[in-house]
Amino acid sequence: MRNGIILLAVSILSSGLTLGVYKTCLEKERPAGQEVIVREFVPKYQATYYNDSPYGSPLTDRPKDFKAAANLARPSVVHIQSNGGNEELFDFGSGASGSGVIISKDGYMLTNNHVVEGARQVEVTLNDRRKYKAKVIGTDPSTDLAVIKVEEEELDGRELPVLGFANSDQLQVGEWVLAVGNPFNLTSTVTAGIVSAKGRNIDILEGTYSIESFIQTDAAVNPGNSGGALIDAEGRLVGINTAIITRSGRYEGYSFAVPVNLARKVAKDLIEYGEVQRGFLGVTIRDVSNELAKEMSLTSLDGVYLDRVNAGSAAEEGGLKSGDIITHVNNVKVKSSPELQEQVGLFRPGQEVAIIYFRDGKSYETKVELKNASNGNSIEDKPRSERFRNEETVLQELGIDIRPLNSKERRRLDVDKGLIVTKIRSASLMESTNMDRDFIIETVNGEKVETEAEFIQAIIQAEDEVKLDGFYENFSGDYSYLFNK
């Protein structure tokens, strides 16, 4: 294999910048006025700067203090240190770090995907400084969430403190919230603010089926707090802190959290199935604009316009048509596309949701049975590891098509063996690793592979973790992609 830069589970082809490139650029002069979105240990993106001021509640509504809420939440927020990823190239030392939230007494914890992405080892430090080893149960790049778990033998029968859940649908703009994190292996830190907005899409998550419907708050969220808790004034979890918008790389008044209702659903799926089971309507949507409202004689811009209803989709079978405007899902009002995606994202394939929609000047209600990404009504009821035991379905489970390099390609590339990825399916396991089409696979867990059969057998025989090493013809350097079966 050629000598070159090793980039673990991060693709220049799709994201444009790698973590290391961005960290280097931070030392250079940034153009005046440029804003970036910060999610620790992942690429930073330029973003539109929001100029709207947070809507505050009257001073009389402010609690005297937040001691009770803070004391309730702090024991349930942990520090997470992960090893594996880019530290070999960029000298990150012990790897990436962030925060997490304990969601079960037996050691399940919620955090951000970007905190543990590509991790080979994970260590958790509780607020009382006890340390435990943990493993990654599952990740969901489409929501930037992940679940990790402390091994039972590590706990030795001890129960962990669990944070209670609120209903994030009932969270109101102007409510007081606290951001609780455990950064840099310190004890928990707490900052206060209010909910500035809901249903925010800041365009940081890649993938066809990503869901961005963030809670925006002015509670300070600084580096190391990613994956930490956003709680209400009663000490209940309302969100998982994920990103900030900033000009300087530090907090400047705009932070964003994944709503807890969505986070709970993702966590349940990852724990039960190892991957998210997402239900789909099968529609193309857009927000209601002023022009559209005028054209349709609408009195409000609230709702989501259906540009297209796919043939045979859940929406079509439920009676929805192009031109309809969805206003409610299960009696929850949806004002925008992110809010509709969030509400539908709470359900699995085969589950039924009540849709209220507007057509020809009247409101109607229908029941829709959601479908999976393959337009079926079922969920995948086997653990992912079991599904990799069948030779005929391995490539389907990975979501890729491959073929051996021909003799002309091998001579041109100066390799004796290898497989080229010819297709990567949307929302597949391999898409979640950021692999791109035309990646040339040389080894699976260090073993060279030449044929499709050899590749499939290597995947079947692998333990939990699989590492694919290879390169791209038109890009310098060697690449590695990690995933768990």
C-alpha positions in Angstrom: 0.0 0.0 0.0 1.2 3.5 -0.8 2.6 5.7 1.9 0.2 8.6 2.7 -2.0 10.4 5.1 -4.4 8.2 6.9 -7.9 9.7 7.4 -10.2 7.6 9.6 -13.9 7.5 8.7 -13.8 11.1 7.3 -14.2 11.7 3.5 -12.7 14.7 1.8 -14.9 13.9 -1.2 -18.2 14.5 0.6 -17.4 17.0 3.4 -14.9 19.2 1.7 -12.8 19.7 4.9 -11.3 17.3 7.3 -11.0 17.9 11.0 -7.2 18.4 10.9 -7.4 20.8 8.0 -9.8 22.9 9.9 -7.8 22.9 13.1 -4.8 24.1 11.2 -6.8 26.8 9.6 -7.9 28.1 13.0 -4.3 29.4 13.4 -4.6 31.5 10.3 -6.4 34.8 10.0 -10.2 34.3 9.4 -11.9 36.7 7.1 -13.8 39.4 9.0 -17.4 38.4 9.7 -17.2 34.8 8.8 -19.3 32.5 11.0 -18.8 28.8 11.6 -20.8 26.1 13.3 -18.8 24.3 15.9 -19.3 20.6 16.8 -16.2 19.4 18.5 -13.9 17.0 16.6 -15.8 17.1 13.3 -15.6 19.5 10.3 -16.8 23.0 10.9 -19.1 24.6 8.5 -19.9 28.2 7.4 -23.4 29.2 8.4 -25.9 31.9 8.1 -25.7 34.2 11.2 -29.1 34.5 12.9 -29.9 38.1 13.8 -33.1 37.4 15.7 -33.0 38.3 19.4 -34.1 35.6 21.9 -37.6 36.2 23.1 -37.5 36.6 26.8 -40.1 36.0 29.4 -41.0 38.7 32.0 -38.6 39.1 34.8 -41.3 38.0 37.2 -41.2 34.5 35.6 -37.5 34.0 36.4 -36.9 31.5 39.1 -35.0 32.7 42.2 -32.2 30.3 41.3 -31.6 27.0 39.6 -30.0 25.1 42.4 -32.5 22.4 42.6 -32.5 21.7 38.9 -28.7 21.8 38.7 -28.3 19.5 41.6 -30.8 17.1 40.1 -29.0 17.0 36.7 -25.3 17.2 37.4 -24.8 13.6 38.7 -26.4 12.2 35.4 -24.0 14.1 33.1 -20.7 12.5 32.3 -17.4 13.2 30.6 -16.6 11.0 27.6 -13.1 10.4 26.3 -12.8 8.4 23.1 -9.7 7.0 21.5 -9.4 6.2 17.8 -9.8 8.4 14.7 -7.5 11.1 13.7 -5.0 11.5 16.5 -2.2 9.7 14.7 -2.0 12.4 12.1 -3.0 15.5 14.1 -1.6 14.5 17.5 -4.8 14.7 19.4 -3.1 12.7 22.2 -5.9 10.8 24.0 -8.4 11.4 21.2 -11.8 13.2 21.2 -13.9 14.1 24.2 -17.3 15.5 25.1 -20.2 15.0 27.4 -23.0 12.4 27.7 -26.2 11.9 29.6 -27.1 8.7 31.6 -30.5 7.4 30.5 -30.7 4.1 32.4 -29.5 2.8 35.8 -27.6 -0.1 34.1 -25.3 2.2 32.1 -26.9 3.3 28.8 -25.9 6.9 27.9 -26.8 9.4 25.2 -24.2 11.6 23.5 -23.4 13.0 20.1 -22.3 10.9 17.2 -19.4 13.2 16.6 -18.1 12.7 20.1 -17.6 8.9 19.6 -17.5 8.5 15.8 -14.8 6.0 14.9 -13.9 5.4 18.5 -12.0 2.2 19.4 -12.0 2.8 23.1 -14.4 4.9 25.2 -13.9 5.9 28.8 -16.6 7.6 30.9 -16.0 9.8 34.0 -18.9 10.4 36.3 -19.4 13.7 38.2 -18.0 12.0 41.3 -14.8 11.2 39.3 -15.4 7.5 39.0 -14.2 6.1 35.7 -15.6 3.3 33.6 -14.9 1.7 30.3 -17.8 1.8 27.8 -18.6 0.6 24.3 -20.5 2.2 21.5 -23.9 0.5 21.1 -25.0 2.4 18.0 -24.7 5.7 16.2 -27.1 7.8 14.0 -25.2 10.4 11.9 -28.6 11.6 10.5 -29.4 13.1 14.0 -25.8 13.3 15.3 -26.7 11.0 18.2 -25.1 7.9 19.7 -25.7 5.5 22.5 -22.8 4.1 24.6 -23.0 1.7 27.5 -20.8 1.0 30.6 -20.1 -2.7 30.8 -22.0 -4.5 33.6 -18.9 -6.0 35.1 -17.5 -2.4 35.4 -20.5 -1.3 37.4 -20.3 -4.3 39.8 -24.0 -4.1 40.7 -23.9 -0.3 41.2 -26.9 1.7 39.8 -26.2 5.0 38.0 -28.1 8.2 38.5 -30.7 8.7 35.8 -32.0 12.0 34.5 -35.8 12.3 34.0 -37.3 13.2 30.7 -39.6 16.2 29.8 -41.8 16.4 26.7 -39.8 18.6 24.3 -43.0 19.2 22.2 -44.4 21.2 25.1 -41.2 23.3 25.5 -42.0 26.9 24.8 -40.0 29.8 23.4 -39.0 32.0 26.4 -38.7 29.1 28.9 -35.7 29.0 31.1 -33.3 26.1 30.4 -29.9 25.0 31.7 -27.0 23.6 29.7 -25.2 20.9 31.7 -21.9 19.5 30.5 -18.8 17.7 31.8 -16.0 19.1 29.7 -12.3 18.3 29.9 -12.7 15.8 32.7 -13.8 18.5 35.1 -16.9 18.2 37.3 -20.2 19.2 35.7 -20.6 22.8 34.6 -24.0 24.6 34.4 -25.1 27.6 32.4 -28.5 29.2 32.1 -30.5 30.8 29.3 -33.8 30.7 27.6 -35.3 28.9 24.6 -34.8 31.3 21.7 -36.5 29.2 18.9 -37.6 25.7 18.0 -37.4 23.7 14.8 -34.1 25.3 13.7 -32.4 23.8 10.6 -28.7 25.0 10.4 -27.7 22.6 7.7 -24.8 20.8 9.4 -25.9 17.1 9.0 -25.2 15.3 5.8 -27.2 12.5 4.3 -30.5 12.1 2.5 -32.5 11.4 5.6 -30.9 13.8 8.2 -33.3 15.5 10.7 -32.5 19.0 11.9 -35.1 20.5 14.1 -32.9 21.9 16.8 -33.9 23.8 20.0 -32.1 27.1 19.9 -31.0 28.6 23.2 -28.7 31.3 24.5 -27.4 29.1 27.3 -23.6 29.0 26.9 -22.4 25.8 25.4 -18.6 25.7 25.1 -16.1 23.1 23.8 -16.4 19.8 25.7 -20.2 20.2 26.3 -21.3 18.4 23.1 -23.5 15.5 24.1 -24.4 17.1 27.4 -27.9 17.9 28.8 -30.3 20.7 28.1 -32.7 20.7 31.0 -35.8 22.7 32.0 -36.2 24.6 35.3 -37.4 21.5 37.0 -34.3 19.5 36.1 -35.8 17.3 33.4 -34.0 16.6 30.1 -35.3 18.5 27.1 -32.5 18.1 24.7 -28.9 17.0 23.8 -26.5 19.9 23.3 -25.0 19.5 19.8 -23.7 22.7 18.1 -23.0 26.4 18.4 -22.9 29.2 15.8 -19.9 31.5 16.3 -17.5 33.9 14.6 -14.6 33.2 17.0 -14.8 29.5 17.6 -16.2 30.1 21.1 -19.7 30.5 22.3 -21.4 33.8 21.2 -25.0 33.4 22.0 -26.4 30.7 19.7 -26.4 27.0 20.7 -28.5 24.1 19.4 -29.8 20.9 21.0 -31.6 17.8 19.6 -35.1 17.7 21.1 -35.3 14.9 23.7 -38.4 13.3 22.2 -36.4 12.6 19.1 -33.3 11.6 21.1 -35.3 9.1 23.1 -36.7 7.4 20.0 -33.3 7.2 18.4 -31.8 5.8 21.6 -34.5 3.1 21.9 -33.9 2.0 18.3 -30.1 1.9 18.7 -30.4 -0.2 21.9 -33.0 -2.6 20.5 -31.9 -2.9 16.9 -28.4 -1.4 16.6 -29.7 1.1 14.1 -32.5 3.6 13.7 -35.8 2.4 12.4 -37.2 5.4 10.7 -40.7 5.8 9.2 -41.3 7.7 6.0 -44.2 9.4 4.4 -42.7 9.3 0.9 -43.1 12.9 -0.1 -41.1 15.9 -1.3 -41.8 19.0 0.8 -41.1 22.7 1.2 -42.1 25.5 3.6 -45.1 27.7 2.8 -43.7 31.0 1.3 -45.4 34.3 1.0 -45.8 33.7 -2.7 -47.4 30.3 -2.2 -49.7 31.6 0.5 -50.9 34.4 -1.8 -51.4 32.0 -4.7 -53.4 29.6 -2.5 -55.3 32.3 -0.6 -53.8 31.2 2.7 -54.1 33.3 5.8 -51.0 31.8 7.5 -47.5 30.6 6.5 -47.7 27.7 9.0 -47.6 24.2 7.6 -45.6 22.1 5.1 -46.5 22.0 1.3 -46.3 18.7 -0.5 -44.5 19.3 -3.8 -44.7 15.6 -4.7 -46.3 12.4 -3.3 -44.4 9.3 -4.4 -46.4 6.6 -6.1 -47.1 3.7 -3.7 -45.9 5.7 -0.7 -47.4 5.8 2.7 -48.7 9.3 2.0 -50.4 8.2 -1.2 -52.0 5.2 0.4 -53.2 7.6 3.1 -55.0 9.8 0.6 -52.5 12.7 0.5 -51.9 14.5 -2.8 -49.4 17.0 -4.3 -50.5 20.5 -3.3 -51.8 19.5 0.1 -50.4 21.4 3.2 -49.8 19.3 6.3 -50.5 21.3 9.5 -50.5 18.6 12.3 -49.0 15.2 13.0 -50.8 13.4 15.9 -52.3 16.7 17.0 -48.9 18.4 17.2 -48.8 21.5 15.1 -46.0 21.6 12.4 -45.1 25.0 11.1 -42.1 24.1 9.0 -40.3 21.3 7.2 -37.9 20.6 10.0 -40.8 20.3 12.5 -42.6 17.8 10.2 -39.4 15.8 9.8 -39.0 15.8 13.6 -42.5 14.6 14.2 -42.5 11.8 11.6 -39.0 10.8 12.8 -40.5 9.9 16.2 -42.2 6.8 14.6 -41.1 3.5 13.1 -42.2 1.8 9.9 -45.6 0.2 10.3 -46.7 2.7 12.9 -49.8 4.8 12.1 -49.9 8.6 12.5 -52.8 11.0 12.2 -52.3 13.8 9.7 -54.3 17.0 9.4 -53.9 18.7 6.1 -55.3 21.6 4.1 -56.8 21.1 0.6 -59.0 23.4 -1.5 -59.7 25.7 1.4 -60.7 23.0 3.9 -59.0 20.9 6.6 -59.1 17.1 6.5 -57.7 14.3 8.6 -56.3 11.0 7.6 -54.4 8.1 9.1 -51.1 7.1 7.4 -49.1 3.9 8.0 -45.5 4.9 7.7 -43.1 2.9 5.5 -39.4 2.1 5.7 -36.7 3.4 3.3 -37.4 0.4 1.0 -41.1 1.3 0.9 -42.1 -1.6 3.1 -44.1 -1.6 6.3 -41.8 -3.7 8.4 -38.9 -3.0 10.6 -35.7 -5.0 10.7 -36.3 -7.2 13.8 -32.9 -9.0 13.9 -29.8 -7.5 15.5 -27.4 -6.2 12.9 -24.7 -8.7 13.8 -27.1 -11.6 12.9 -28.0 -10.1 9.6 -24.3 -10.3 8.5 -24.2 -14.1 8.8 -26.0 -14.6 5.4 -23.6 -14.5 2.4 -26.4 -13.4 0.1 -27.3 -10.3 2.1 -24.0 -8.9 3.4 -23.7 -6.4 0.6 -27.3 -5.4 1.0 -26.8 -4.8 4.7 -23.8 -2.7 4.0 -25.6 -0.8 1.3 -22.9 -1.1 -1.4 -22.1 -2.7 -4.7 -18.5 -3.8 -5.4 -16.5 -5.5 -8.2 -12.9 -6.7 -8.5 -10.3 -4.5 -10.2 -9.5 -5.6 -13.7 -6.0 -6.2 -14.9 -5.8 -2.8 -16.6 -6.9 -1.0 -13.4 -4.5 -3.0 -11.2 -1.5 -2.0 -13.5 -2.6 1.6 -13.6 -3.0 1.8 -9.8 0.1 -0.4 -9.1 -1.8 -2.8 -6.8 -2.0 -6.6 -7.0 -5.5 -6.9 -5.4 -8.5 -4.8 -4.6 -12.2 -4.1 -5.0 -13.8 -0.9 -6.2 -17.1 0.4 -4.7 -19.4 1.1 -7.6 -22.5 2.2 -5.6 -23.5 3.4 -2.1 -27.2 3.4 -1.2 -28.8 6.3 0.6 -29.3 5.9 4.4 -27.1 2.8 4.3 -24.5 1.7 6.9 -21.6 2.5 4.6 -23.1 6.0 3.7 -23.0 6.7 7.5 -19.2 6.2 7.5 -18.8 9.0 4.8 -17.4 6.5 2.3 -17.7 7.6 -1.3 -18.2 5.8 -4.6 -15.0 4.6 -6.4 -13.3 3.9 -3.0 -10.8 1.0 -3.7 -10.9 -1.6 -0.9 -7.5 -3.3 -0.3 -8.0 -4.9 3.1 -10.7 -5.9 5.6 -9.4 -5.9 9.1 -5.9 -6.1 7.7 -6.5 -9.0 5.4 -6.2 -8.5 1.6 -9.3 -9.2 -0.5 -9.4 -9.8 -4.2 -12.9 -11.1 -5.0 -16.4 -10.3 -3.8 -16.6 -13.7 -2.1 -13.4 -13.0 -0.1 -14.8 -9.7 0.9 -18.1 -11.2 2.1 -16.4 -13.9 4.1 -14.1 -11.4 5.7 -17.1 -9.4 6.9 -18.9 -12.5 8.1 -15.9 -13.7 10.1 -15.1 -10.3 11.6 -16.0 -9.7 15.3 -17.9 -6.6 16.2 -15.7 -4.0 14.6 -14.8 -3.9 10.9 -12.1 -1.7 9.3 -11.9 -1.2 5.6 -8.5 0.2 4.3 -8.0 1.5 0.8 -7.6 4.6 -1.3 -9.2 6.8 -4.0 -7.5 7.0 -7.5 -7.9 10.7 -7.8 -7.2 11.7 -4.2 -3.9 11.4 -2.4 -3.5 9.4 0.8 -4.9 6.2 2.3 -8.3 6.0 3.9 -9.8 3.8 6.6 -13.5 3.4 7.4 -14.7 1.9 10.7 -18.1 0.4 11.5 -19.7 -2.0 14.0 -21.6 -5.0 12.8 
